[in-house]
Amino acid sequence: MARMVRAALPIGIILALAVPASTAVARRYGGNPVALVTAETENQLIAVSLPDGKVLRRVAVPEDPQNVVANQKVVVVISPRAGAVTLLGARSLRVTKVLRGFASPHLAVLAPTVCRRQRPPCRSRWAYVTDDPRGQLDVISLQQKRVVARLAVGFGAHHLTVSPDGRRLWIALGEHARELVIVDVSRPEHPRVVSRFEPGFVAHDVAFSPNGKRVWVTSSEISSVTVFDSRSRRRLFSVAAGPAPQHVAFGDGPRNAYVTSGYGRRIESVDPGSGRILRVRRIPYGSFNLAPMGSFVVTPSLIRGTVTQLDPKLRIRQTVKVAPATRGVATVVW
């Protein structure tokens, strides 16, 4: 990820006209959409109401919180400098467990939520965390709230993505990765490396498509994102993007792939089937990470400390400053 630069603007300045929250928005999502963003210089997780931009809550977490993932049951915050992974309740944001003993955990994904009629309720049972200096994948049981497995995958283990069926992980070995590792997690407590793959360029982030048939791989050096067949690993097409590194997320519509370039001040929507760019929008400098909320998308700026929400046509609904720096983002409904 990019080196953090502190912004000089005071907290609380609204950078774009905020759109009032409405009953229609709450009805659409079955509750109030909320963005959870990490403020690493403040050692906080911040809950921001969407689309009005109101700060609902600030929660203290271990030093240097950089990344966050969440579903409707649990929030997982990763603090590399503290060597800690924090588990919180998704609605209460009450800390339920702080796991320590990592060297420098960095990124996490949650196993997909699988609903089985014979075993309600539906919930994700596993979190997967990469530990860069140990070259390790850690498997956390969300029920037991502890690490239940560790797997050596290669030095620099960093960005990762899980297949929609929860059976495969793709892991990039470093922020500037020349190798990707594919891990079988069909038995989460017994993960195993099944293959290694050189994408042919220096990779950064990885993201499975919603149907699991493709993996989008961003770059650390070139201004494009490359899409591979997830089984054969054959290159399918590339998508022109802004300056590296880029990040990818998918909305819930048929044409809702989003690609950001923080250094390019750019977000684009892409037809995930063909790779055709549909729209491009200028966003605050340093908006690297992103998270969908239905067909909408939210992106925080590491350099400006802002949180921006855009609609499916990439119209900016609001941009609000909430901290000196905001890095990771996840979305939930309260």
N, C-alpha and C positions, 0 to 999 in steps of 0.2 A: 504494500500500500504506500501511498505517497507520504513524504515527510510532512509532518504537521507544521503549519505556520499559524501563529496566534493572530487573530483578527483584532483590529483596534476599535471597532464599533462597539458602543455600549449595549449591554443586554437589554432586550425589550423593544428595540426599534423594529417596527413593521416595515418590511421592504416591498410589500405589494399589498394591494387592497384585500383584506380578509373577507371571505364570503361567509355570511352567518350560517351557523348550523341550522338544519331544518328538520322538521318531522319526517319529510320525505326521505332524507338521507338515512335517518335512524331506521325507518321502516324498510328501506332497501336492504340494509345489512343485518336486520334483526337486532339492532342495538346501535350504540354510538361508536363509529370507527375511531380508533386511537392508534397513533404512531408511537412506538417506543424507541427512543434514540439514546445512544451512549454519548456522554460528555466526559471525555477522558481527563481533561485538565481539572474538572470539577469533581471527579470520582462519583459520578451520578448516572442513574438511569432516569430519563425524563419522559413522562407521558404527555403527549400533545394531542389535543382533540382535533379531529378532522370533520369538516373542512375549515373550522373557524380559527384554528391555530392557538387556542387557549392552552396554557400549561396547566395540566390537571394535577400533576404530582411530580415530586423529585425524590428519588430514593437513593440513599448512600449505598455504594457497593465497593468492593476492594479496589485498590489503586490501579489506575490505568485501564478502565473498562473500554474496550475497543469494539467488540462485536457482540451482537445479540440475535438470537433466534427465538421464535415463540409460536405457540398455537393457543387454542382456547383454554388449555389446562395449565401450561407451564411456560415460563420464560427462562432462558439460559443466557447468562452474561459471561463473557470471556475477558479476563483481566491478565494480559501477558506478564506485565512487570511484577504483579503480585503472585503470579503462579497459581491463580485461583479460577475456579468455575463456580458461579453463583446460580442457584436455582430459586425461582420466585413463583408465587401463585400468579396466574395470568390476570385475574381480576383484582385481587387485593394488592398485588406487588409486594406482598410480605415475603421476606427472605425465609425460605424453608431449610436451606442447607448451603454452606460454603465448602466446596471441595478444594483441598490444597494438595501440595506435593507434586505439582506439575513443574516442569522446567520453565517453559514459556508457551502456554496454550494459546492458540491464536484464532482459529475458525471453528465453527460448529454447524452441524445440521441435525434436524430432528428426523427420525424415521417417520415415514408417512403414517397417517392415522388410518388404520384398517378397521372397518366395521364388520363384525361377524355376528350373524343372527344368534348363534348359540352362546356368544360371549359378550353381551353388552356390559358397560357402555363402550363407545368407541373412543379410543385414546392412543396416543403415541407412547410407547414403552421405552424408547431408546434415544439417546443423544450420542452423536459421534463428534469427537473433538480431535483436532490435529495439534501436536506438540512439536514445534519446529526443530529446536536444537537436539531433541532426542530422536527425531525422525520416526515419530510414533503416532499411531492412531489409538485413542482411548475410547472405550465403549462405556457409557454411563447408563445404568439402569435408573429410569426415572421413578420407578416404584420403590426400589431399595435405596435410592439416593446415594449411590456409590459407584466407583469404577469397578466393572466386573471383567474387563478384558483389556489387554494391551497388545498391540501388534506392531512390530518393526516394519515400516514401509519404505523408509529412505530419508536421509537427512534433508531437512527443510520442509517437511510435510506441511502444506499450507492450505490453499483453497480446496474445497471438496464439494461434491454434489452427490445426492442419493437418488437412485432410480425411483419412479413412482410406485413400483411394486415392492420397494424396500429391500431388494435382493443384491444390489450392486452399488458400490461407491467408486467414483473416479476422484483421484487425489492428485493435485499438482505439487511436484516436489520443489517448492520455493516460489517466491514472488516472481522470479525470473526462471521459469521451469523449462528444462529441455526434455523432461521425462514426466509422463503421467502413469500412475499406478492404479490398477483396477482390482478392487477388493470384493470378495464374496462375503456378504453379511446376511445371507439367508438364515444363518444361525448366529445371531448377534453376539452371543457369548463366546463364539469360536470363529472369529473372522479369519480369513486367509487370503493372501495375495494370489490372484489367478493369472495375472499377466502385467506386462509393462509395455509402454507405448511411447514412441517419440513422434510428436505431432509435426515435426519439420520446421518449427519456428519456436521462439521463446514465448512460452505460454504464461498466463497469469491466473485467470479465473475459469471455472468450469460450471456448466449448468445443463442438467437434463431438460429436454423438452417435456411438456405435460404428458405426452403419449409414450414417453420412454424410448422412442425410436432414434432419437438424435441427441448428441451432446454438443453444445455450443462452447467453444474454447476461445477466450479472449487472449490478447497478446500483451507482452511487456515492452515490445519494441515497434510493432507495425500498426498502422491505422486501419485494422480490419479484424473482424471476428470470423473464425472458421468453424463450419458446422460439419460434424462427422456422424456417420452411421454408428449407433451405439454397439451393434453386434460385430460388424465386419471391420469397424474403424476406418472405413473408406471415407475420404474427403468428398463431401457433397457439393458445397458451395461456400463462398465467402461473402461477408457483408461489409461494405465500406463503413468505417466509423471514424470518430475523432481520434486525437492523439492517445497513445497508450498511457496507462492501462485502462481497459474498459471493463464494465460489469454488465451482466444480463439478468433480466427477470421476466416472468411471463404472467400476464393477466388471465382473466377467466374467459375472454372472448376468443373467437377463431383467429383474430388478427391483432394480437396483443403481445408481441415480443418487444421488449424495451432494452435499449443499449445506451449506457452512459459513457461519457468521456469527461472526467473531472477537470483535466487540464484544457480540454477543448471547450469547456462551458457548454456542453451539448448533451441532449438526450434525443434519441430517435425511436420511432415506432417502426417495427419491421414485420412484414408478412412472414410468419415462421415457416410457411411451406416453401416459398420461393426465395426468400432472402431479400425481396424487394423493399426498399425503404419507402415508407408511406408518408411520414412527417418528420420534421426536425425542429427542435425548439432550443433556444438559448436558455440556460439555467445558471444559477450562481456558480462562480468559480470554485472548484474543489468538490463538486457534487459527484462523488465516486460511487458510493453504494446506493442501492435502491431496493424497494420492497413494494409488491402489489397490494392493493386493497380492492378486490374484485377486478373491475376493468380500469380502475384508477391506479396511479403509481405515486410513491413518495420517495423523495431523495434528500438526504441531509448533506450539508457542505462541511467538510473537514476544516476548510480554511476560513469560511465566513461564519460558521456556527448557526446556519439557517436550516429550516426544514421547509421543503417545497412540495406541494401536492399538485399533480396535473391530472386532467381528465383524459378519457380515451383518445381525444383529438389533440392531446398535448397542449391544451390551454391551461395556463397556470391558474389554479383556484386560489392559492395563497402562498406567500413566502413569509415566514416569521423567524426572527432571530431568537434563539432560546439559550445560547451558551457561547463561550469563546470558540469552541470547536465541537462539532457533532460528526461522529464517524459512522457507527453501525445503526441499522434501522430494522425494525420488524413491525408488523401490524396485527392488531387484535380488535375484537369487538367487545365493548363493555355494555 
